[in-house]
Amino acid sequence: MSLPSVTALVPAPRTAVPPDSGQEGWGPWVTARLDSAWRPTEWQPDCWLFTGSVHEPRSSVSLCRTNVCDTVVSPAGIFCPFCREHQKTSPQPAEEFARSFVPERNRVTFGGVPDQCGFSKDGQRCVRPRHCKQLCLTHYTQWKTHTRRKHPGRWEDTAAPYTDTPACPAPACPLPGLYGRGLCRHHAQRFREHRRSRPDALVAPWAAQQPPYLAPHQFSLLPLPELLRLEVLYGLQQAEPWLRVFEPAQVRRMVRDLAGTTTLVSAVTDEQMCPRSTVAVLRLLTRVRTAVQAAHAEYTGTAPAKDDILDLRALGQRSRTPAGIRTPKTVDLRTRKPT
């Protein structure tokens, strides 16, 4: 993993017109410096999706604290929502509950892919996911219509198993596009909400900017504007050495709180940029913006810090605690006048 260039923190000679300072070139400049090998088992650059792995020790991701539960959680070492609800009402201590509880789910979690439809005919089974009564949405609708209208014969006689499952057009979405306008259930619901404020919105351009349903160990940069997306990714890559543990859930909250922002390179404070963020999210945002602002100073050929005060994080300062670097160290290179 590459660290920010040391030259980004060394005061550059002041010039009337800094070299290559046009903002139209800032996005390509950042793109050329992204680390293409960053977390290859977790980061999907083609769809801007991060999925934390329980096998990656640098990520705060693990299986549910319950021994026999295979749900992935973030931060690591906690109960999943299903087990947590049962643990709250259990008289057992948390450790004993984790050893003895066996979760029995009677429905697929939202965002999960259901089992295959149970309808078969002539040796061919329908490949579409179940919706209700162990049937896919179409077969369930056919059965319900046949039953309510009391049609003669069996509904199965006029039904046929499906051999394909249309995909939801949202990038990286694993759910089938069997609902309104060819979307999955999750995106069909979100698109209906979107149409309330933009009744003329089209599905294709809207879906292209939508992340999949995100589990706790995932985040997506797709909802951000293109330039901000590049800045956040660059900042995360460069700020990672300042963290002892990488928490996907905190990044997802930061992306949510950056709604309405166009760039991290501005004079507003972190609190003004994300006024509703928690302390932990603001701490992460500060680290990301520190790296991005140092890079922007290198791009414009200007000193990265006011009055030539250097931030040692961008020079390679690393965290020695799980909480990361709380108080960054600086070096003052200003010429001091003799007293």
C-alpha positions as CSV (number, residue, x, y, z in Angstrom):
1,M,0.0,0.0,0.0
2,S,1.3,3.4,-0.9
3,L,1.6,6.2,1.5
4,P,1.0,9.9,0.6
5,S,4.0,11.4,-1.0
6,V,6.3,13.1,1.4
7,T,6.6,16.0,-1.1
8,A,2.9,16.6,-0.5
9,L,3.8,17.9,3.0
10,V,7.0,19.8,2.1
11,P,6.2,23.5,1.4
12,A,6.5,24.2,-2.3
13,P,7.9,27.4,-3.6
14,R,5.3,30.1,-3.8
15,T,4.4,31.1,-7.4
16,A,2.0,33.6,-8.8
17,V,0.1,30.8,-10.6
18,P,0.7,27.3,-9.1
19,P,1.4,24.6,-11.7
20,D,-1.4,22.4,-12.8
21,S,-3.8,24.1,-10.4
22,G,-7.0,23.9,-12.6
23,Q,-9.7,22.1,-10.8
24,E,-10.8,20.3,-13.9
25,G,-7.7,18.1,-13.7
26,W,-8.1,17.3,-10.0
27,G,-10.3,14.2,-10.5
28,P,-7.9,12.6,-13.1
29,W,-5.0,13.4,-10.9
30,V,-6.6,11.5,-7.9
31,T,-7.6,8.7,-10.2
32,A,-4.1,8.2,-11.4
33,R,-2.9,7.8,-7.7
34,L,-5.5,5.3,-6.5
35,D,-4.1,2.0,-5.2
36,S,-5.5,-0.6,-7.6
37,A,-4.3,-3.4,-5.3
38,W,-6.1,-2.0,-2.2
39,R,-7.8,-4.8,-0.2
40,P,-8.4,-7.1,-3.3
41,T,-10.5,-9.6,-1.4
42,E,-12.9,-7.0,-0.1
43,W,-13.0,-4.0,-2.5
44,Q,-14.8,-4.3,-5.8
45,P,-13.7,-1.3,-7.9
46,D,-16.0,-1.9,-10.8
47,C,-19.1,-1.3,-8.7
48,W,-17.6,0.8,-5.8
49,L,-18.6,-1.9,-3.2
50,F,-16.7,-3.0,-0.1
51,T,-17.6,-6.3,1.6
52,G,-15.6,-6.9,4.8
53,S,-14.1,-10.4,5.1
54,V,-14.0,-12.4,8.4
55,H,-10.7,-13.7,7.2
56,E,-9.1,-10.2,7.0
57,P,-7.6,-9.4,10.4
58,R,-7.3,-5.7,9.6
59,S,-11.1,-5.4,9.2
60,S,-13.5,-5.1,12.2
61,V,-15.7,-7.9,10.8
62,S,-16.5,-11.3,12.3
63,L,-19.2,-13.9,12.5
64,C,-22.0,-13.3,15.1
65,R,-20.9,-13.9,18.6
66,T,-23.3,-16.9,18.9
67,N,-21.2,-19.9,18.2
68,V,-23.5,-21.6,15.7
69,C,-24.7,-18.4,13.9
70,D,-23.1,-17.7,10.5
71,T,-24.3,-14.1,10.2
72,V,-21.5,-11.6,9.5
73,V,-21.4,-8.6,11.8
74,S,-19.5,-5.3,12.1
75,P,-17.9,-4.2,14.4
76,A,-16.5,-7.6,15.3
77,G,-17.5,-9.6,18.3
78,I,-21.1,-8.6,18.6
79,F,-24.4,-10.4,18.3
80,C,-26.3,-10.2,15.0
81,P,-29.8,-8.4,15.3
82,F,-31.7,-11.7,15.4
83,C,-29.5,-13.2,18.2
84,R,-29.4,-9.8,20.1
85,E,-33.2,-9.7,20.4
86,H,-33.2,-13.2,21.9
87,Q,-30.3,-12.5,24.1
88,K,-32.1,-9.4,25.6
89,T,-34.9,-11.7,26.9
90,S,-32.6,-14.6,28.0
91,P,-31.8,-15.1,31.7
92,Q,-28.4,-16.5,30.7
93,P,-25.2,-14.4,30.8
94,A,-24.0,-13.3,27.4
95,E,-21.1,-15.9,27.3
96,E,-23.4,-18.8,28.2
97,F,-26.1,-17.6,25.7
98,A,-23.4,-17.4,22.9
99,R,-22.5,-21.1,23.6
100,S,-25.9,-22.5,23.9
101,F,-28.3,-20.5,21.7
102,V,-29.3,-22.1,18.3
103,P,-31.0,-19.5,16.0
104,E,-34.0,-20.8,14.1
105,R,-35.1,-18.3,11.4
106,N,-38.4,-18.8,9.8
107,R,-37.8,-16.3,7.0
108,V,-35.0,-14.9,4.9
109,T,-33.4,-11.7,6.2
110,F,-34.2,-8.6,4.2
111,G,-31.6,-8.4,1.4
112,G,-31.0,-12.1,1.4
113,V,-31.6,-14.5,-1.5
114,P,-34.5,-16.9,-0.7
115,D,-34.5,-20.6,-1.5
116,Q,-35.5,-21.9,-4.9
117,C,-39.2,-22.1,-5.9
118,G,-40.8,-25.4,-5.2
119,F,-42.8,-25.8,-8.4
120,S,-41.7,-28.5,-10.8
121,K,-43.1,-29.9,-14.0
122,D,-41.9,-32.6,-16.3
123,G,-38.7,-33.0,-14.4
124,Q,-37.9,-29.3,-14.6
125,R,-37.9,-27.2,-11.4
126,C,-38.5,-23.4,-11.4
127,V,-35.2,-21.6,-10.7
128,R,-36.7,-18.4,-9.4
129,P,-36.6,-17.6,-5.7
130,R,-39.5,-18.3,-3.3
131,H,-41.9,-15.6,-2.4
132,C,-44.8,-17.3,-0.5
133,K,-46.1,-20.8,0.1
134,Q,-42.7,-22.1,-1.3
135,L,-43.6,-20.6,-4.7
136,C,-42.0,-17.8,-6.6
137,L,-43.9,-14.5,-7.1
138,T,-45.4,-15.4,-10.5
139,H,-46.4,-19.0,-9.5
140,Y,-47.8,-17.7,-6.2
141,T,-49.9,-15.1,-8.1
142,Q,-51.1,-17.8,-10.5
143,W,-52.1,-20.1,-7.7
144,K,-53.9,-17.3,-5.8
145,T,-55.8,-16.2,-8.9
146,H,-56.8,-19.8,-9.7
147,T,-58.0,-20.4,-6.1
148,R,-59.9,-17.2,-5.6
149,R,-61.7,-17.4,-8.9
150,K,-62.4,-21.1,-8.4
151,H,-61.2,-22.0,-11.9
152,P,-61.8,-25.7,-12.9
153,G,-58.9,-28.1,-12.9
154,R,-55.5,-27.6,-11.3
155,W,-53.5,-24.4,-11.6
156,E,-50.4,-26.4,-12.2
157,D,-51.8,-27.6,-15.6
158,T,-51.4,-24.1,-17.1
159,A,-48.2,-23.1,-15.3
160,A,-44.7,-23.6,-16.5
161,P,-41.4,-23.6,-14.6
162,Y,-39.0,-20.7,-15.3
163,T,-35.5,-21.5,-16.4
164,D,-34.1,-18.0,-15.9
165,T,-34.1,-15.3,-13.3
166,P,-33.9,-11.6,-14.5
167,A,-31.2,-9.6,-12.6
168,C,-31.9,-6.4,-10.9
169,P,-30.2,-3.5,-12.9
170,A,-28.6,-2.0,-9.8
171,P,-24.8,-2.7,-9.8
172,A,-23.7,-5.7,-7.7
173,C,-27.3,-6.4,-6.5
174,P,-27.7,-10.2,-6.0
175,L,-31.5,-10.1,-5.8
176,P,-33.7,-11.0,-8.8
177,G,-35.5,-8.2,-10.7
178,L,-39.0,-9.6,-10.4
179,Y,-40.8,-6.6,-9.0
180,G,-41.9,-3.3,-10.4
181,R,-40.0,-2.1,-13.5
182,G,-37.7,-5.1,-13.4
183,L,-36.2,-4.2,-10.0
184,C,-35.7,-6.3,-7.0
185,R,-38.0,-5.9,-4.0
186,H,-35.5,-3.6,-2.2
187,H,-34.9,-1.3,-5.2
188,A,-38.5,-1.3,-6.3
189,Q,-39.4,0.1,-2.9
190,R,-36.7,2.7,-3.0
191,F,-37.6,3.7,-6.6
192,R,-41.3,4.3,-5.5
193,E,-40.0,6.6,-2.8
194,H,-37.8,8.4,-5.3
195,R,-40.7,8.9,-7.7
196,R,-42.7,10.8,-5.0
197,S,-40.3,13.7,-5.4
198,R,-39.3,13.1,-9.0
199,P,-42.3,11.6,-10.8
200,D,-40.6,11.7,-14.2
201,A,-37.5,9.7,-13.1
202,L,-36.4,6.9,-15.3
203,V,-35.4,3.5,-14.0
204,A,-32.1,2.9,-15.9
205,P,-30.2,6.0,-14.9
206,W,-31.5,5.9,-11.3
207,A,-30.6,2.2,-10.9
208,A,-27.1,2.8,-12.2
209,Q,-26.3,5.0,-9.2
210,Q,-27.8,2.7,-6.6
211,P,-25.8,0.4,-4.2
212,P,-27.2,-3.0,-3.4
213,Y,-28.8,-3.7,-0.1
214,L,-25.9,-3.2,2.3
215,A,-25.2,-5.6,5.2
216,P,-23.4,-4.3,8.3
217,H,-20.0,-5.4,6.9
218,Q,-20.5,-3.5,3.6
219,F,-20.3,0.0,2.3
220,S,-20.7,1.6,-1.2
221,L,-19.3,4.8,-2.6
222,L,-21.7,4.7,-5.6
223,P,-24.2,7.2,-4.1
224,L,-21.6,9.9,-3.9
225,P,-20.9,12.4,-6.8
226,E,-18.0,11.2,-9.0
227,L,-15.4,13.6,-7.7
228,L,-16.3,13.0,-4.1
229,R,-16.3,9.3,-4.7
230,L,-12.7,9.5,-5.9
231,E,-11.6,11.7,-3.0
232,V,-13.2,9.4,-0.3
233,L,-11.6,6.3,-1.8
234,Y,-8.2,8.0,-2.0
235,G,-8.5,9.3,1.5
236,L,-9.5,5.8,2.8
237,Q,-6.6,4.2,1.1
238,Q,-4.1,6.7,2.4
239,A,-5.5,7.1,5.9
240,E,-5.5,3.3,6.6
241,P,-2.0,3.2,8.1
242,W,-3.3,5.6,10.7
243,L,-5.9,3.1,11.8
244,R,-5.3,-0.1,13.8
245,V,-8.7,-1.5,12.7
246,F,-10.8,-0.7,9.6
247,E,-14.6,-0.5,10.3
248,P,-16.9,-0.7,7.3
249,A,-19.9,0.4,9.3
250,Q,-18.2,3.7,10.1
251,V,-17.4,4.3,6.5
252,R,-21.0,3.6,5.5
253,R,-22.3,6.1,8.0
254,M,-19.8,8.7,6.7
255,V,-21.0,8.2,3.2
256,R,-24.6,8.7,4.4
257,D,-23.7,11.9,6.2
258,L,-21.8,13.3,3.2
259,A,-25.1,13.6,1.2
260,G,-25.2,17.0,-0.4
261,T,-21.4,17.4,-0.4
262,T,-19.5,17.7,-3.7
263,T,-15.8,17.8,-2.5
264,L,-13.7,17.3,0.6
265,V,-11.4,20.1,-0.5
266,S,-13.1,23.1,1.0
267,A,-12.8,25.6,3.9
268,V,-15.7,24.3,5.9
269,T,-15.1,22.3,9.0
270,D,-15.9,18.6,9.5
271,E,-18.8,19.5,11.8
272,Q,-20.2,21.9,9.2
273,M,-19.8,19.3,6.4
274,C,-21.5,16.5,8.4
275,P,-23.4,18.2,11.2
276,R,-25.3,15.0,12.2
277,S,-22.3,12.7,12.4
278,T,-21.2,10.9,15.5
279,V,-17.8,11.6,17.1
280,A,-16.4,8.3,15.6
281,V,-17.6,9.3,12.1
282,L,-16.2,12.8,12.4
283,R,-12.9,11.3,13.5
284,L,-12.8,9.1,10.4
285,L,-13.8,12.1,8.2
286,T,-10.9,14.1,9.6
287,R,-8.4,11.5,8.7
288,V,-9.8,11.1,5.2
289,R,-9.8,14.9,4.6
290,T,-6.3,15.2,6.0
291,A,-5.0,12.8,3.3
292,V,-7.1,14.4,0.6
293,Q,-6.1,18.0,1.4
294,A,-2.4,16.9,1.5
295,A,-2.8,15.4,-2.0
296,H,-4.6,18.5,-3.2
297,A,-1.7,20.6,-2.0
298,E,0.7,18.5,-4.0
299,Y,-1.5,18.8,-7.0
300,T,-1.6,22.6,-6.8
301,G,2.0,23.0,-5.8
302,T,1.2,24.8,-2.6
303,A,2.1,24.2,1.0
304,P,-0.4,21.7,2.4
305,A,-0.8,23.3,5.8
306,K,-1.2,26.9,6.8
307,D,2.1,28.6,7.6
308,D,4.2,25.5,6.8
309,I,3.0,23.3,9.7
310,L,3.3,19.7,8.6
311,D,0.9,16.9,9.7
312,L,2.9,13.8,10.5
313,R,0.1,11.5,9.7
314,A,0.6,12.0,6.0
315,L,4.4,11.5,6.5
316,G,3.8,8.0,7.8
317,Q,2.8,8.4,11.5
318,R,1.0,5.2,12.5
319,S,-1.5,4.3,15.2
320,R,-0.4,2.3,18.2
321,T,-3.9,1.9,19.7
322,P,-7.1,0.4,18.3
323,A,-8.8,3.8,18.4
324,G,-6.3,5.2,15.9
325,I,-4.4,8.5,16.1
326,R,-6.6,10.7,18.2
327,T,-4.2,13.7,18.5
328,P,-2.1,14.2,15.3
329,K,1.5,15.4,15.8
330,T,2.8,18.3,13.7
331,V,6.1,19.9,12.9
332,D,6.5,23.6,12.6
333,L,8.9,24.6,9.8
334,R,8.4,28.3,10.1
335,T,11.5,30.4,10.5
336,R,11.5,31.6,14.1
337,K,12.7,35.1,14.8
338,P,15.5,35.4,17.4
339,T,14.3,36.6,20.8
